[in-house]
Amino acid sequence: MSYERTDDIPGADGGDGRQEPAPIEPEAIRILTDPNSWLSGGTAGSSSTSTETRAYSDDFRLSEGSRVAVIGGGPAGSLFAQFLLKTLNRTGTSIELDIFEPRNFDFCGPAGCNHCGGVVSESLVQLLAAEGIVLPDETVQRGIDSYVMHMDVGSVRIDTPLQEKRIAAVYRGHGPKNSEISNIPGFDQHLLQRATRLGANLRPQMVTSVDFTTGRPELTLADGRSENYDLLVIASGLNSALLSMVEQTGCGFVRPKAAKSFVAEFKLGADAVERHLGNSMHVFLLDLPHLQFAALIPKGDYVTLVMLGDKVDEALVNAFLNAEEVRKCFPERRPPPNICQCFPRLNVSQARRPYADRLIFIGDSGVARLYKDGIGSAYRTAKAAANCVSLYGFSSSDLEKHYWPACRKIIIDNLMGKCVFGVCHLIQKLAFARRSVLRMTEQEQNDANVVPRMSSVLWDVFTGSAPYKEVFLRTLHPVFIARLMWNLCAANLRIPTGKKPEVTAT
Ligand SMILES: Cc1cc2nc3c(=O)[nH]c(=O)nc-3n(C[C@H](O)[C@H](O)[C@H](O)COP(=O)(O)OP(=O)(O)OC[C@H]3O[C@@H](n4cnc5c(N)ncnc54)[C@H](O)[C@@H]3O)c2cc1C
């Protein structure tokens, strides 16, 4: 199973191999007067609070003049808008698509921040380019060429196993509150601008409530006005109060479960960043309770710290920053006070039933990959949702047939991910296992003739560049198991590897 090719994106052919798109009917417009129930999927009327006389399509298909609301202008919302508008442009169908996004990505600090490490696989950058979404060079910091894995038993550098497995750090928005505004276009801003260039209307407003009692989605905005739409796409991320509101409607949607994570920025200056971290991302497998993964990501003058786990709190952050393996990555072995920090939430499970008649949840609001590649999941769910809406329709059964398979594929892979992270957690806990992983990785990195089985597994776990199922299956390979067993004995009996490691073990 691979997500890397466009033709492999679930939902691109409807998930059932069918290629025939249903025709889009440009003439299907009518003034709605009969307020049937949204839950029964009826064709329904306008809101009593709406100030406009509105025209609606009378079935679950988009047609000339249909109105689509997208709540959230993060990667999922912007990509959905682009994919949908591009397809409809080809069929000559003109719709009204509003993206509601109060955040101003031009601002520094929380007002423009998307709380993210910004690590993406190069293959995603290329996939976007194949869609015509070419990111400005300054937005994609391609310099990251390796990982350094730190454990209490030593550290090892892991080089990119293959060219297509390279990773990049995207510049998602302006930096911390007091940082200088740079001219670099942020990733989220760039995607949003592309959507507006294709015809989306950017509405810089917060949506305060969503109501379906008239049979169609009715949004209330922060200024108290209400508006009706034919289709509502919720791409409001994980933290939006709207998710709980929709849960209350009884449409079957249950919001994803979330856990607290931690992000902080340290300003070291470009020279110090280069000296202490180089072009590598530094990941830590430390035996600290509740910590699943932590990384230091070099970004120009700054270093971003990301900590993921099932319960990241201040005590854990302090314990982490005081660990010797972390301190040695900073000048004078002392992390300076950070200039910006937050505890954003991260998906640890998927939404239940992320669709209903005239309603779709995409990106973090719906289904995302466990711990990694949130931007990649935003892309996949946005693409599958736009394909379903433009080619098949947006009734609950259309979405079940042509959108849900894309979500299901991610969910099944996440189950494998849980096994993979479970094994990582075990390694974190057991010193003899850490020594064996370190030894095996060192050998692979220092001998070009050895197939880098452990290195490629670790690379894909840290970057999320491959589906978890693929990673899991690789660890079941007999040669992998045999070499792991040998290294388990050799490392714990202190048999030398015979080659000098790239990063000296402690
Ligand atoms: C600590 C941390 C580190 C991460 N690191 C990475 C990483 O390295 N690589 C990676 O790929 N992913 C990473 N992610 C995940 C990634 O940030 C998300 O998966 C991705 O941003 C999801 O995109 P989205 O569009 O679904 O949601 P978001 O990016 O959250 O966008 C949602 C948007 O909706 C808007 N919104 C919310 N409510 C309303 C409302 N009521 N009205 C109008 N607008 C609203 C918000 O302003 C926001 O801009 C990380 C996440 C965390 C927490």
The ligand as a Gaussian input file, in Angstrom:
#p B3LYP/6-31G(d) Opt

LIG

0 1
 C        2.882000      19.996000      17.809000
 C        2.471000      19.655000      16.420000
 C        3.439000      19.416000      15.460000
 C        3.069000      19.073000      14.171000
 N        4.037000      18.848000      13.237000
 C        3.692000      18.480000      12.000000
 C        4.692000      18.240000      11.018000
 O        5.879000      18.377000      11.282000
 N        4.287000      17.862000       9.770000
 C        2.963000      17.713000       9.452000
 O        2.653000      17.328000       8.305000
 N        1.997000      17.979000      10.348000
 C        2.324000      18.347000      11.609000
 N        1.352000      18.612000      12.531000
 C       -0.062000      18.448000      12.133000
 C       -0.534000      19.581000      11.229000
 O       -0.295000      20.830000      11.836000
 C       -2.040000      19.421000      10.968000
 O       -2.324000      18.085000      10.661000
 C       -2.525000      20.289000       9.802000
 O       -2.328000      21.638000      10.076000
 C       -4.015000      20.014000       9.574000
 O       -4.535000      20.923000       8.657000
 P       -6.078000      21.336000       8.721000
 O       -6.287000      22.269000       7.585000
 O       -6.918000      20.142000       8.852000
 O       -6.256000      22.125000      10.109000
 P       -5.536000      23.442000      10.641000
 O       -4.203000      23.603000      10.013000
 O       -5.626000      23.384000      12.114000
 O       -6.461000      24.614000      10.101000
 C       -7.740000      24.844000      10.627000
 C       -8.109000      26.295000      10.374000
 O       -9.477000      26.468000      10.706000
 C       -9.647000      27.762000      11.271000
 N      -10.837000      27.719000      12.119000
 C      -11.026000      27.008000      13.245000
 N      -12.246000      27.234000      13.749000
 C      -12.848000      28.120000      12.917000
 C      -14.117000      28.751000      12.913000
 N      -15.016000      28.524000      13.869000
 N      -14.409000      29.625000      11.914000
 C      -13.510000      29.860000      10.930000
 N      -12.279000      29.288000      10.889000
 C      -11.950000      28.429000      11.872000
 C       -8.356000      27.971000      12.087000
 O       -8.095000      29.356000      12.224000
 C       -7.311000      27.260000      11.248000
 O       -6.561000      28.131000      10.435000
 C        1.691000      18.980000      13.825000
 C        0.707000      19.265000      14.782000
 C        1.091000      19.599000      16.073000
 C        0.036000      19.887000      17.089000

